[in-house]
Amino acid sequence: MKKLALMALLTTVMVAPVAFAADGNEKSVTGNLEDAHCYGTMGAKGAGHKACAIKCVSKGIPVTLIESGTEKSYILLPNKDASPLPDSIIQRMEDQVTVTGKEYTKNGVDYLVVESVK
């Protein structure tokens, strides 16, 4: 029994770095920028919601990038701790954009640290 427990522990220790290695990889995602509150609670989106979305994210509501052709979403993060998202994100709310940055997944939530927006 001790051998089995030791083998399980060793396997976990050896495999864990591989599981975390995928985080932080460069990725480009094309999709629509949505404010997490209005989109998540009311389904509000589109050109008629643009002014509201800009106002919401300017006040600190998180920005969600909904990937085109999928239902996958990413919470966008600034590239520096304690900094706001770039204006190139805020002013393009409700638009389709391509965001490039480092991808992280924690507890089933996908994040993208913004490096560039096109």
MODELLER restraints for C-alpha pairs under 7 A, 6 or more apart:
rsr = mdl.restraints
at = mdl.atoms
rsr.add(forms.Gaussian(group=physical.xy_distance, feature=features.Distance(at['CA:23:A'], at['CA:103:A']), mean=5.96, stdev=0.5))
rsr.add(forms.Gaussian(group=physical.xy_distance, feature=features.Distance(at['CA:23:A'], at['CA:104:A']), mean=4.63, stdev=0.5))
rsr.add(forms.Gaussian(group=physical.xy_distance, feature=features.Distance(at['CA:23:A'], at['CA:105:A']), mean=6.45, stdev=0.5))
rsr.add(forms.Gaussian(group=physical.xy_distance, feature=features.Distance(at['CA:24:A'], at['CA:102:A']), mean=4.82, stdev=0.5))
rsr.add(forms.Gaussian(group=physical.xy_distance, feature=features.Distance(at['CA:24:A'], at['CA:103:A']), mean=5.02, stdev=0.5))
rsr.add(forms.Gaussian(group=physical.xy_distance, feature=features.Distance(at['CA:24:A'], at['CA:104:A']), mean=5.44, stdev=0.5))
rsr.add(forms.Gaussian(group=physical.xy_distance, feature=features.Distance(at['CA:25:A'], at['CA:102:A']), mean=5.19, stdev=0.5))
rsr.add(forms.Gaussian(group=physical.xy_distance, feature=features.Distance(at['CA:25:A'], at['CA:103:A']), mean=5.60, stdev=0.5))
rsr.add(forms.Gaussian(group=physical.xy_distance, feature=features.Distance(at['CA:26:A'], at['CA:101:A']), mean=5.42, stdev=0.5))
rsr.add(forms.Gaussian(group=physical.xy_distance, feature=features.Distance(at['CA:26:A'], at['CA:102:A']), mean=4.51, stdev=0.5))
rsr.add(forms.Gaussian(group=physical.xy_distance, feature=features.Distance(at['CA:26:A'], at['CA:103:A']), mean=6.37, stdev=0.5))
rsr.add(forms.Gaussian(group=physical.xy_distance, feature=features.Distance(at['CA:27:A'], at['CA:100:A']), mean=5.59, stdev=0.5))
rsr.add(forms.Gaussian(group=physical.xy_distance, feature=features.Distance(at['CA:27:A'], at['CA:101:A']), mean=5.59, stdev=0.5))
rsr.add(forms.Gaussian(group=physical.xy_distance, feature=features.Distance(at['CA:27:A'], at['CA:102:A']), mean=5.97, stdev=0.5))
rsr.add(forms.Gaussian(group=physical.xy_distance, feature=features.Distance(at['CA:27:A'], at['CA:103:A']), mean=6.27, stdev=0.5))
rsr.add(forms.Gaussian(group=physical.xy_distance, feature=features.Distance(at['CA:28:A'], at['CA:98:A']), mean=6.39, stdev=0.5))
rsr.add(forms.Gaussian(group=physical.xy_distance, feature=features.Distance(at['CA:28:A'], at['CA:99:A']), mean=5.50, stdev=0.5))
rsr.add(forms.Gaussian(group=physical.xy_distance, feature=features.Distance(at['CA:28:A'], at['CA:100:A']), mean=4.14, stdev=0.5))
rsr.add(forms.Gaussian(group=physical.xy_distance, feature=features.Distance(at['CA:28:A'], at['CA:101:A']), mean=6.54, stdev=0.5))
rsr.add(forms.Gaussian(group=physical.xy_distance, feature=features.Distance(at['CA:29:A'], at['CA:67:A']), mean=6.39, stdev=0.5))
rsr.add(forms.Gaussian(group=physical.xy_distance, feature=features.Distance(at['CA:29:A'], at['CA:98:A']), mean=5.38, stdev=0.5))
rsr.add(forms.Gaussian(group=physical.xy_distance, feature=features.Distance(at['CA:29:A'], at['CA:99:A']), mean=5.38, stdev=0.5))
rsr.add(forms.Gaussian(group=physical.xy_distance, feature=features.Distance(at['CA:29:A'], at['CA:100:A']), mean=6.44, stdev=0.5))
rsr.add(forms.Gaussian(group=physical.xy_distance, feature=features.Distance(at['CA:30:A'], at['CA:67:A']), mean=5.70, stdev=0.5))
rsr.add(forms.Gaussian(group=physical.xy_distance, feature=features.Distance(at['CA:30:A'], at['CA:68:A']), mean=6.01, stdev=0.5))
rsr.add(forms.Gaussian(group=physical.xy_distance, feature=features.Distance(at['CA:30:A'], at['CA:96:A']), mean=6.93, stdev=0.5))
rsr.add(forms.Gaussian(group=physical.xy_distance, feature=features.Distance(at['CA:30:A'], at['CA:97:A']), mean=5.56, stdev=0.5))
rsr.add(forms.Gaussian(group=physical.xy_distance, feature=features.Distance(at['CA:30:A'], at['CA:98:A']), mean=4.11, stdev=0.5))
rsr.add(forms.Gaussian(group=physical.xy_distance, feature=features.Distance(at['CA:30:A'], at['CA:99:A']), mean=6.40, stdev=0.5))
rsr.add(forms.Gaussian(group=physical.xy_distance, feature=features.Distance(at['CA:31:A'], at['CA:65:A']), mean=5.98, stdev=0.5))
rsr.add(forms.Gaussian(group=physical.xy_distance, feature=features.Distance(at['CA:31:A'], at['CA:66:A']), mean=5.19, stdev=0.5))
rsr.add(forms.Gaussian(group=physical.xy_distance, feature=features.Distance(at['CA:31:A'], at['CA:67:A']), mean=4.18, stdev=0.5))
rsr.add(forms.Gaussian(group=physical.xy_distance, feature=features.Distance(at['CA:31:A'], at['CA:68:A']), mean=4.56, stdev=0.5))
rsr.add(forms.Gaussian(group=physical.xy_distance, feature=features.Distance(at['CA:31:A'], at['CA:96:A']), mean=5.16, stdev=0.5))
rsr.add(forms.Gaussian(group=physical.xy_distance, feature=features.Distance(at['CA:31:A'], at['CA:97:A']), mean=5.70, stdev=0.5))
rsr.add(forms.Gaussian(group=physical.xy_distance, feature=features.Distance(at['CA:31:A'], at['CA:98:A']), mean=6.50, stdev=0.5))
rsr.add(forms.Gaussian(group=physical.xy_distance, feature=features.Distance(at['CA:32:A'], at['CA:65:A']), mean=5.56, stdev=0.5))
rsr.add(forms.Gaussian(group=physical.xy_distance, feature=features.Distance(at['CA:32:A'], at['CA:66:A']), mean=5.29, stdev=0.5))
rsr.add(forms.Gaussian(group=physical.xy_distance, feature=features.Distance(at['CA:32:A'], at['CA:67:A']), mean=6.75, stdev=0.5))
rsr.add(forms.Gaussian(group=physical.xy_distance, feature=features.Distance(at['CA:32:A'], at['CA:94:A']), mean=5.81, stdev=0.5))
rsr.add(forms.Gaussian(group=physical.xy_distance, feature=features.Distance(at['CA:32:A'], at['CA:95:A']), mean=5.44, stdev=0.5))
rsr.add(forms.Gaussian(group=physical.xy_distance, feature=features.Distance(at['CA:32:A'], at['CA:96:A']), mean=4.34, stdev=0.5))
rsr.add(forms.Gaussian(group=physical.xy_distance, feature=features.Distance(at['CA:32:A'], at['CA:97:A']), mean=6.28, stdev=0.5))
rsr.add(forms.Gaussian(group=physical.xy_distance, feature=features.Distance(at['CA:33:A'], at['CA:63:A']), mean=6.66, stdev=0.5))
rsr.add(forms.Gaussian(group=physical.xy_distance, feature=features.Distance(at['CA:33:A'], at['CA:64:A']), mean=5.86, stdev=0.5))
rsr.add(forms.Gaussian(group=physical.xy_distance, feature=features.Distance(at['CA:33:A'], at['CA:65:A']), mean=4.71, stdev=0.5))
rsr.add(forms.Gaussian(group=physical.xy_distance, feature=features.Distance(at['CA:33:A'], at['CA:66:A']), mean=6.56, stdev=0.5))
rsr.add(forms.Gaussian(group=physical.xy_distance, feature=features.Distance(at['CA:33:A'], at['CA:93:A']), mean=5.00, stdev=0.5))
rsr.add(forms.Gaussian(group=physical.xy_distance, feature=features.Distance(at['CA:33:A'], at['CA:94:A']), mean=4.98, stdev=0.5))
rsr.add(forms.Gaussian(group=physical.xy_distance, feature=features.Distance(at['CA:33:A'], at['CA:95:A']), mean=5.97, stdev=0.5))
rsr.add(forms.Gaussian(group=physical.xy_distance, feature=features.Distance(at['CA:33:A'], at['CA:96:A']), mean=6.68, stdev=0.5))
rsr.add(forms.Gaussian(group=physical.xy_distance, feature=features.Distance(at['CA:34:A'], at['CA:45:A']), mean=6.79, stdev=0.5))
rsr.add(forms.Gaussian(group=physical.xy_distance, feature=features.Distance(at['CA:34:A'], at['CA:53:A']), mean=6.86, stdev=0.5))
rsr.add(forms.Gaussian(group=physical.xy_distance, feature=features.Distance(at['CA:34:A'], at['CA:63:A']), mean=5.81, stdev=0.5))
rsr.add(forms.Gaussian(group=physical.xy_distance, feature=features.Distance(at['CA:34:A'], at['CA:64:A']), mean=5.16, stdev=0.5))
rsr.add(forms.Gaussian(group=physical.xy_distance, feature=features.Distance(at['CA:34:A'], at['CA:65:A']), mean=6.23, stdev=0.5))
rsr.add(forms.Gaussian(group=physical.xy_distance, feature=features.Distance(at['CA:34:A'], at['CA:93:A']), mean=6.08, stdev=0.5))
rsr.add(forms.Gaussian(group=physical.xy_distance, feature=features.Distance(at['CA:34:A'], at['CA:94:A']), mean=5.66, stdev=0.5))
rsr.add(forms.Gaussian(group=physical.xy_distance, feature=features.Distance(at['CA:35:A'], at['CA:53:A']), mean=5.43, stdev=0.5))
rsr.add(forms.Gaussian(group=physical.xy_distance, feature=features.Distance(at['CA:35:A'], at['CA:56:A']), mean=6.74, stdev=0.5))
rsr.add(forms.Gaussian(group=physical.xy_distance, feature=features.Distance(at['CA:35:A'], at['CA:57:A']), mean=6.25, stdev=0.5))
rsr.add(forms.Gaussian(group=physical.xy_distance, feature=features.Distance(at['CA:35:A'], at['CA:61:A']), mean=6.48, stdev=0.5))
rsr.add(forms.Gaussian(group=physical.xy_distance, feature=features.Distance(at['CA:35:A'], at['CA:62:A']), mean=6.12, stdev=0.5))
rsr.add(forms.Gaussian(group=physical.xy_distance, feature=features.Distance(at['CA:35:A'], at['CA:63:A']), mean=4.80, stdev=0.5))
rsr.add(forms.Gaussian(group=physical.xy_distance, feature=features.Distance(at['CA:35:A'], at['CA:64:A']), mean=5.99, stdev=0.5))
rsr.add(forms.Gaussian(group=physical.xy_distance, feature=features.Distance(at['CA:36:A'], at['CA:61:A']), mean=6.57, stdev=0.5))
rsr.add(forms.Gaussian(group=physical.xy_distance, feature=features.Distance(at['CA:36:A'], at['CA:62:A']), mean=5.52, stdev=0.5))
rsr.add(forms.Gaussian(group=physical.xy_distance, feature=features.Distance(at['CA:36:A'], at['CA:63:A']), mean=5.65, stdev=0.5))
rsr.add(forms.Gaussian(group=physical.xy_distance, feature=features.Distance(at['CA:36:A'], at['CA:64:A']), mean=5.64, stdev=0.5))
rsr.add(forms.Gaussian(group=physical.xy_distance, feature=features.Distance(at['CA:37:A'], at['CA:61:A']), mean=6.71, stdev=0.5))
rsr.add(forms.Gaussian(group=physical.xy_distance, feature=features.Distance(at['CA:38:A'], at['CA:44:A']), mean=5.37, stdev=0.5))
rsr.add(forms.Gaussian(group=physical.xy_distance, feature=features.Distance(at['CA:39:A'], at['CA:45:A']), mean=6.17, stdev=0.5))
rsr.add(forms.Gaussian(group=physical.xy_distance, feature=features.Distance(at['CA:45:A'], at['CA:94:A']), mean=6.60, stdev=0.5))
rsr.add(forms.Gaussian(group=physical.xy_distance, feature=features.Distance(at['CA:46:A'], at['CA:94:A']), mean=5.59, stdev=0.5))
rsr.add(forms.Gaussian(group=physical.xy_distance, feature=features.Distance(at['CA:47:A'], at['CA:94:A']), mean=6.27, stdev=0.5))
rsr.add(forms.Gaussian(group=physical.xy_distance, feature=features.Distance(at['CA:50:A'], at['CA:93:A']), mean=6.01, stdev=0.5))
rsr.add(forms.Gaussian(group=physical.xy_distance, feature=features.Distance(at['CA:50:A'], at['CA:94:A']), mean=5.60, stdev=0.5))
rsr.add(forms.Gaussian(group=physical.xy_distance, feature=features.Distance(at['CA:53:A'], at['CA:93:A']), mean=6.18, stdev=0.5))
rsr.add(forms.Gaussian(group=physical.xy_distance, feature=features.Distance(at['CA:54:A'], at['CA:90:A']), mean=5.86, stdev=0.5))
rsr.add(forms.Gaussian(group=physical.xy_distance, feature=features.Distance(at['CA:54:A'], at['CA:91:A']), mean=6.49, stdev=0.5))
rsr.add(forms.Gaussian(group=physical.xy_distance, feature=features.Distance(at['CA:54:A'], at['CA:93:A']), mean=6.07, stdev=0.5))
rsr.add(forms.Gaussian(group=physical.xy_distance, feature=features.Distance(at['CA:57:A'], at['CA:63:A']), mean=6.59, stdev=0.5))
rsr.add(forms.Gaussian(group=physical.xy_distance, feature=features.Distance(at['CA:57:A'], at['CA:90:A']), mean=6.68, stdev=0.5))
rsr.add(forms.Gaussian(group=physical.xy_distance, feature=features.Distance(at['CA:62:A'], at['CA:75:A']), mean=6.93, stdev=0.5))
rsr.add(forms.Gaussian(group=physical.xy_distance, feature=features.Distance(at['CA:63:A'], at['CA:75:A']), mean=5.94, stdev=0.5))
rsr.add(forms.Gaussian(group=physical.xy_distance, feature=features.Distance(at['CA:63:A'], at['CA:76:A']), mean=5.68, stdev=0.5))
rsr.add(forms.Gaussian(group=physical.xy_distance, feature=features.Distance(at['CA:64:A'], at['CA:73:A']), mean=6.33, stdev=0.5))
rsr.add(forms.Gaussian(group=physical.xy_distance, feature=features.Distance(at['CA:64:A'], at['CA:74:A']), mean=5.49, stdev=0.5))
rsr.add(forms.Gaussian(group=physical.xy_distance, feature=features.Distance(at['CA:64:A'], at['CA:75:A']), mean=4.65, stdev=0.5))
rsr.add(forms.Gaussian(group=physical.xy_distance, feature=features.Distance(at['CA:64:A'], at['CA:76:A']), mean=6.06, stdev=0.5))
rsr.add(forms.Gaussian(group=physical.xy_distance, feature=features.Distance(at['CA:65:A'], at['CA:73:A']), mean=5.47, stdev=0.5))
rsr.add(forms.Gaussian(group=physical.xy_distance, feature=features.Distance(at['CA:65:A'], at['CA:74:A']), mean=5.09, stdev=0.5))
rsr.add(forms.Gaussian(group=physical.xy_distance, feature=features.Distance(at['CA:65:A'], at['CA:75:A']), mean=6.42, stdev=0.5))
rsr.add(forms.Gaussian(group=physical.xy_distance, feature=features.Distance(at['CA:65:A'], at['CA:76:A']), mean=6.90, stdev=0.5))
rsr.add(forms.Gaussian(group=physical.xy_distance, feature=features.Distance(at['CA:66:A'], at['CA:72:A']), mean=6.04, stdev=0.5))
rsr.add(forms.Gaussian(group=physical.xy_distance, feature=features.Distance(at['CA:66:A'], at['CA:73:A']), mean=4.45, stdev=0.5))
rsr.add(forms.Gaussian(group=physical.xy_distance, feature=features.Distance(at['CA:66:A'], at['CA:74:A']), mean=6.61, stdev=0.5))
rsr.add(forms.Gaussian(group=physical.xy_distance, feature=features.Distance(at['CA:67:A'], at['CA:73:A']), mean=5.93, stdev=0.5))
rsr.add(forms.Gaussian(group=physical.xy_distance, feature=features.Distance(at['CA:73:A'], at['CA:110:A']), mean=6.94, stdev=0.5))
rsr.add(forms.Gaussian(group=physical.xy_distance, feature=features.Distance(at['CA:74:A'], at['CA:110:A']), mean=5.00, stdev=0.5))
rsr.add(forms.Gaussian(group=physical.xy_distance, feature=features.Distance(at['CA:74:A'], at['CA:111:A']), mean=4.99, stdev=0.5))
rsr.add(forms.Gaussian(group=physical.xy_distance, feature=features.Distance(at['CA:74:A'], at['CA:112:A']), mean=6.09, stdev=0.5))
rsr.add(forms.Gaussian(group=physical.xy_distance, feature=features.Distance(at['CA:75:A'], at['CA:110:A']), mean=6.39, stdev=0.5))
rsr.add(forms.Gaussian(group=physical.xy_distance, feature=features.Distance(at['CA:75:A'], at['CA:111:A']), mean=4.75, stdev=0.5))
rsr.add(forms.Gaussian(group=physical.xy_distance, feature=features.Distance(at['CA:75:A'], at['CA:112:A']), mean=6.26, stdev=0.5))
rsr.add(forms.Gaussian(group=physical.xy_distance, feature=features.Distance(at['CA:76:A'], at['CA:111:A']), mean=5.85, stdev=0.5))
rsr.add(forms.Gaussian(group=physical.xy_distance, feature=features.Distance(at['CA:76:A'], at['CA:112:A']), mean=5.02, stdev=0.5))
rsr.add(forms.Gaussian(group=physical.xy_distance, feature=features.Distance(at['CA:76:A'], at['CA:113:A']), mean=5.92, stdev=0.5))
rsr.add(forms.Gaussian(group=physical.xy_distance, feature=features.Distance(at['CA:76:A'], at['CA:114:A']), mean=6.50, stdev=0.5))
rsr.add(forms.Gaussian(group=physical.xy_distance, feature=features.Distance(at['CA:77:A'], at['CA:85:A']), mean=6.62, stdev=0.5))
rsr.add(forms.Gaussian(group=physical.xy_distance, feature=features.Distance(at['CA:77:A'], at['CA:111:A']), mean=6.92, stdev=0.5))
rsr.add(forms.Gaussian(group=physical.xy_distance, feature=features.Distance(at['CA:77:A'], at['CA:112:A']), mean=6.06, stdev=0.5))
rsr.add(forms.Gaussian(group=physical.xy_distance, feature=features.Distance(at['CA:77:A'], at['CA:113:A']), mean=4.66, stdev=0.5))
rsr.add(forms.Gaussian(group=physical.xy_distance, feature=features.Distance(at['CA:77:A'], at['CA:114:A']), mean=6.06, stdev=0.5))
rsr.add(forms.Gaussian(group=physical.xy_distance, feature=features.Distance(at['CA:78:A'], at['CA:84:A']), mean=6.06, stdev=0.5))
rsr.add(forms.Gaussian(group=physical.xy_distance, feature=features.Distance(at['CA:78:A'], at['CA:85:A']), mean=4.77, stdev=0.5))
rsr.add(forms.Gaussian(group=physical.xy_distance, feature=features.Distance(at['CA:78:A'], at['CA:113:A']), mean=5.72, stdev=0.5))
rsr.add(forms.Gaussian(group=physical.xy_distance, feature=features.Distance(at['CA:78:A'], at['CA:114:A']), mean=5.65, stdev=0.5))
rsr.add(forms.Gaussian(group=physical.xy_distance, feature=features.Distance(at['CA:79:A'], at['CA:113:A']), mean=5.50, stdev=0.5))
rsr.add(forms.Gaussian(group=physical.xy_distance, feature=features.Distance(at['CA:79:A'], at['CA:114:A']), mean=5.71, stdev=0.5))
rsr.add(forms.Gaussian(group=physical.xy_distance, feature=features.Distance(at['CA:79:A'], at['CA:115:A']), mean=6.43, stdev=0.5))
rsr.add(forms.Gaussian(group=physical.xy_distance, feature=features.Distance(at['CA:88:A'], at['CA:117:A']), mean=6.75, stdev=0.5))
rsr.add(forms.Gaussian(group=physical.xy_distance, feature=features.Distance(at['CA:97:A'], at['CA:117:A']), mean=6.65, stdev=0.5))
rsr.add(forms.Gaussian(group=physical.xy_distance, feature=features.Distance(at['CA:97:A'], at['CA:118:A']), mean=5.63, stdev=0.5))
rsr.add(forms.Gaussian(group=physical.xy_distance, feature=features.Distance(at['CA:98:A'], at['CA:117:A']), mean=5.72, stdev=0.5))
rsr.add(forms.Gaussian(group=physical.xy_distance, feature=features.Distance(at['CA:98:A'], at['CA:118:A']), mean=5.16, stdev=0.5))
rsr.add(forms.Gaussian(group=physical.xy_distance, feature=features.Distance(at['CA:99:A'], at['CA:114:A']), mean=6.56, stdev=0.5))
rsr.add(forms.Gaussian(group=physical.xy_distance, feature=features.Distance(at['CA:99:A'], at['CA:116:A']), mean=5.81, stdev=0.5))
rsr.add(forms.Gaussian(group=physical.xy_distance, feature=features.Distance(at['CA:99:A'], at['CA:117:A']), mean=4.63, stdev=0.5))
rsr.add(forms.Gaussian(group=physical.xy_distance, feature=features.Distance(at['CA:99:A'], at['CA:118:A']), mean=6.57, stdev=0.5))
rsr.add(forms.Gaussian(group=physical.xy_distance, feature=features.Distance(at['CA:100:A'], at['CA:114:A']), mean=6.19, stdev=0.5))
rsr.add(forms.Gaussian(group=physical.xy_distance, feature=features.Distance(at['CA:100:A'], at['CA:115:A']), mean=5.69, stdev=0.5))
rsr.add(forms.Gaussian(group=physical.xy_distance, feature=features.Distance(at['CA:100:A'], at['CA:116:A']), mean=5.25, stdev=0.5))
rsr.add(forms.Gaussian(group=physical.xy_distance, feature=features.Distance(at['CA:100:A'], at['CA:117:A']), mean=6.48, stdev=0.5))
rsr.add(forms.Gaussian(group=physical.xy_distance, feature=features.Distance(at['CA:101:A'], at['CA:112:A']), mean=5.89, stdev=0.5))
rsr.add(forms.Gaussian(group=physical.xy_distance, feature=features.Distance(at['CA:101:A'], at['CA:113:A']), mean=5.10, stdev=0.5))
rsr.add(forms.Gaussian(group=physical.xy_distance, feature=features.Distance(at['CA:101:A'], at['CA:114:A']), mean=4.83, stdev=0.5))
rsr.add(forms.Gaussian(group=physical.xy_distance, feature=features.Distance(at['CA:101:A'], at['CA:115:A']), mean=4.74, stdev=0.5))
rsr.add(forms.Gaussian(group=physical.xy_distance, feature=features.Distance(at['CA:101:A'], at['CA:116:A']), mean=6.79, stdev=0.5))
rsr.add(forms.Gaussian(group=physical.xy_distance, feature=features.Distance(at['CA:102:A'], at['CA:112:A']), mean=5.56, stdev=0.5))
rsr.add(forms.Gaussian(group=physical.xy_distance, feature=features.Distance(at['CA:102:A'], at['CA:113:A']), mean=5.18, stdev=0.5))
rsr.add(forms.Gaussian(group=physical.xy_distance, feature=features.Distance(at['CA:103:A'], at['CA:111:A']), mean=5.74, stdev=0.5))
rsr.add(forms.Gaussian(group=physical.xy_distance, feature=features.Distance(at['CA:103:A'], at['CA:112:A']), mean=4.63, stdev=0.5))
rsr.add(forms.Gaussian(group=physical.xy_distance, feature=features.Distance(at['CA:103:A'], at['CA:113:A']), mean=6.55, stdev=0.5))
rsr.add(forms.Gaussian(group=physical.xy_distance, feature=features.Distance(at['CA:104:A'], at['CA:110:A']), mean=5.92, stdev=0.5))
rsr.add(forms.Gaussian(group=physical.xy_distance, feature=features.Distance(at['CA:104:A'], at['CA:111:A']), mean=5.11, stdev=0.5))
rsr.add(forms.Gaussian(group=physical.xy_distance, feature=features.Distance(at['CA:104:A'], at['CA:112:A']), mean=6.37, stdev=0.5))
rsr.add(forms.Gaussian(group=physical.xy_distance, feature=features.Distance(at['CA:105:A'], at['CA:111:A']), mean=6.08, stdev=0.5))
